[in-house]
Amino acid sequence: MGWMLFLALLILIFMGMPIAVAIGLSSFFVLATHNINLVLIPQRMFVGADSFPLVAVPFFILAGDLLAKGNVSKRLVDFADACVGFIRGGLSLVAVLGSMFFAAISGSGAATTAAIGTPLIPEMEAKGYEVSFSAALIAASGTIGVIIPPSVPMILYAIIADQSVARLFLNGFLPGILMGLALMGYALYVARKKQYPIGSPLRLQNIRAKFKMAFFGILTPVIILGGIFSGYFTPSEAAVIAVDYAIIVALFIYKDIRLKHLYNLVVNAGITMSLIMFLISTSQIFSWILANWSIPSKIATSLLSLTDSPLVIMLLINIVILIAGVFMETASALIILTPVFLPIVSQLGINLIHFGIIVVVGLAIGMVTPPVAINLYVASSITGKSIETISHRVWPMLLLLILVLMLVTYVPLLLY
């Protein structure tokens, strides 16, 4: 049964079928060939969509779009430049630091790459930075967008694994910061090697002025995450509050967008969410088949029969996660792999919050790993450079991100 299910899924994916449709059709094929009442399909699809925490997803997407369409990202970049621009290659650090700031607003890797890359890459090119390096660095930094909360993949994992969204968010900060520091270290190395220019001198007055301009953007994650961790509201309520705040900031404080633009932003967020909901609904049928025929437990037994070392098993799981990230979009890979691996990590005694962070970090790396590397495509569209050119410069950064994944895997520094 398991071989039939996964073989059908792989065939449909390699035929170019959308992931959600491939999951649904492979599940339908297995059910139909085993004389299962097909009424099960709409029933399980409804169960998959009937989850209150999913309410947070479209609102976090909309809040990120509202702030990304305006000049919030430009103000964050200017503030980061005022803080670290005086260092040789300071704009490289600004790229990473700006991505970390915006990650705490958007919850999306592609949105972070677009928001930071659009204002910063032309400026880096004007200062003598290689465009391919700048694009690769910002694309790699964009992966932090789904690690530092809020994070849409973390919400999806919390629903599948029945874990706390707030605890996942709390434990996303350290891996995101480690990824940022690793990329900053490499950026400084390249800056010294290429002799990239030193920016304007450090001035406290300039920092204060740029901070005032970026204040309302910086305040966004403080309101969202502060409210969640203090217990004033749930993650779902925080998402709605984030949209309200983003509308006030974008329309009335910064005045970056007009009321007529709001309709299109809401529709786009709805379209994105509809795709996610369809994926979740079809994957619920897939998960039912896995559970009904005890496929995950059989996979766990087979894997544990090879070795009883948790270190080796986690290495194998990480390899599978990284390979899945190469060929599949983050949400799709997460929804397929999580039910398969949960019994294994449970038998190993690994904390499921810790495992959730490992999965999200591993799949985030796939955002800059060709061929399905959404951040590279965004960077390519901004710069006009080919995916191949940018990919050539992103490999050292990719290795650093994998090292961070290994560190997160084997050193579980969780904040409970």
C-alpha positions, -999 to +999 in steps of 0.1 A: +000+000+000+027+024+009+048+017-022+017+022-043+008+055-027+042+071-029+049+057-064+017+072-077+025+105-060+060+107-075+048+098-110+022+126-109+047+151-095+072+143-123+044+146-149+042+182-138+010+179-118+004+205-091+014+191-057-021+194-042-037+177-072-010+150-072-017+142-035-054+141-041-052+119-072-027+094-057-049+091-026-080+086-049-062+059-069-053+039-037-088+042-022-105+033-055-083+002-061-091-010-025-129-007-027-130+021+000-162+042+000-152+074-019-175+094+004-145+094+026-128+119+003-150+149+009-153+140+045-116+140+051-111+171+030-136+189+052-119+177+084-085+190+070-099+225+064-119+226+097-091+239+119-093+272+138-055+279+139-056+281+101-075+314+105-041+329+113-026+321+079-044+344+055-042+373+080-005+369+085-001+368+046-023+399+043-004+418+070+029+410+053+016+421+019+003+454+033+037+463+048+057+449+019+038+469-008+046+501+010+080+515+020+083+497+054+110+475+040+129+506+027+127+522+062+140+490+078+169+488+053+177+525+061+177+518+098+199+487+094+223+508+072+226+535+099+236+508+124+261+487+104+267+506+072+300+520+084+317+485+083+335+474+051+308+456+031+282+471+054+255+469+028+259+431+028+252+431+066+223+454+059+208+428+035+209+401+062+198+424+090+170+439+070+158+404+061+158+394+098+137+426+106+113+419+079+111+382+087+095+392+120+067+408+100+061+387+069+063+350+078+073+343+041+106+337+025+096+350-009+080+381+005+112+388+026+134+384-005+112+407-026+108+433+001+145+436+009+159+429-025+138+455-044+152+486-026+186+472-017+200+454-048+201+485-070+219+504-042+244+476-037+251+476-075+256+514-075+282+510-047+302+484-066+288+451-053+285+422-077+248+418-086+250+380-085+265+381-050+239+406-038+210+386-052+223+353-038+229+368-003+194+384-002+178+351-015+197+331+012+187+357+039+151+354+027+150+318+042+150+335+076+115+348+067+099+315+077+121+309+108+118+341+128+081+342+138+054+347+127+059+317+103+032+301+081+051+268+080+052+266+118+015+271+119+009+243+095+033+220+115+015+229+147-018+218+132-005+185+118+015+176+149-010+190+174+016+213+190+015+248+204+020+276+178+032+300+205+059+275+216+071+270+180+072+307+175+092+312+207+118+286+196+121+300+161+142+331+172+175+313+180+178+293+147+168+325+127+195+345+145+221+317+140+213+317+102+216+355+101+250+354+119+263+327+096+254+347+065+268+379+080+301+362+087+303+350+051+293+385+038+321+401+058+346+375+044+335+383+008+336+421+015+372+419+027+382+397-002+366+419-028+373+451-010+338+463-011+334+500+001+330+513+036+297+532+040+289+564+059+304+568+094+285+557+124+265+586+138+241+583+168+220+612+154+215+593+121+206+561+139+180+580+160+165+596+129+163+563+109+148+546+139+121+572+141+113+567+105+112+529+109+095+529+143+060+518+133+074+490+111+097+477+140+067+479+163+047+454+142+065+422+155+066+437+190+028+439+190+023+405+174+048+385+193+045+404+225+008+399+226+012+361+219+039+355+245+023+376+272-010+357+268-031+387+258-042+370+226-038+337+207-018+335+174-050+335+154-062+367+172-026+382+168-029+377+130-061+397+128-046+424+151-015+425+128-038+432+098-056+460+116-023+475+126-008+471+091-038+489+076-035+518+100+003+521+093+001+517+056-030+539+050-028+566+076+007+568+091+031+561+062+005+566+035+023+541+013-008+526-002-043+539-010-077+525-001-083+513-037-052+490-034-066+473-004-091+453-024-064+437-046-042+428-016-072+411+002-080+391-030-044+381-034-042+369+002-074+350-003-061+333-035-029+323-017-049+309+012-072+290-011-042+272-026-029+263+009-064+252+020-067+229-010-033+214-003-042+208+033-076+193+024-061+168-001-033+160+022-058+150+049-069+121+027-033+112+022-027+113+060-058+091+066-044+064+042-011+065+060-027+062+094-053+036+084-026+012+070-001+021+097+025+031+071+044+056+092+048+031+120+061+005+095+085+030+081+096+038+116+102+001+124+122-004+092+143+027+098+149+018+135+159-018+124+188-003+104+203+015+134+194+024+170+214+055+170+193+087+173+222+107+158+223+086+126+185+085+123+182+123+126+209+126+100+189+104+076+157+124+083+176+157+076+189+143+043+153+134+033+140+168+043+168+186+024+161+165-007+124+171-005+131+208-002+150+206-035+120+193-055+089+205-035+075+237-022+079+242+016+042+237+026+038+207+004+069+189+017+060+197+053+024+184+050+036+151+033+067+144+055+055+154+090+030+125+094+056+100+082+084+111+105+063+118+137+062+082+148+099+078+143+109+109+163+084+100+190+100+066+195+134+083+197+120+105+225+127+137+205+107+167+216+081+175+189+086+212+192+123+207+185+115+184+156+091+211+142+120+236+142+142+211+124+117+205+097+110+242+091+147+251+090+155+222+067+127+229+043+135+267+044+169+258+029+151+244-001+140+279-009+175+285-023+183+250-036+175+247-073+154+237-092+124+246-070+141+276-053+114+302-049+138+328-034+162+325-063+134+331-088+123+362-069+159+375-068+163+366-105+132+386-114+145+416-095+180+416-110+174+401-144+202+376-137+197+340-146+190+314-120+222+296-129+243+327-123+228+334-089+229+297-079+267+296-085+271+323-058+246+309-033+264+275-027+287+287+001+258+303+018+238+271+014+265+250+031+265+275+060+227+271+064+231+233+064+257+236+092+231+257+112+205+230+105+230+204+119+236+226+150+199+230+155+194+192+152+220+181+176+220+210+201+183+214+211+185+248+228+147+251+233+130+279+251+100+263+268 
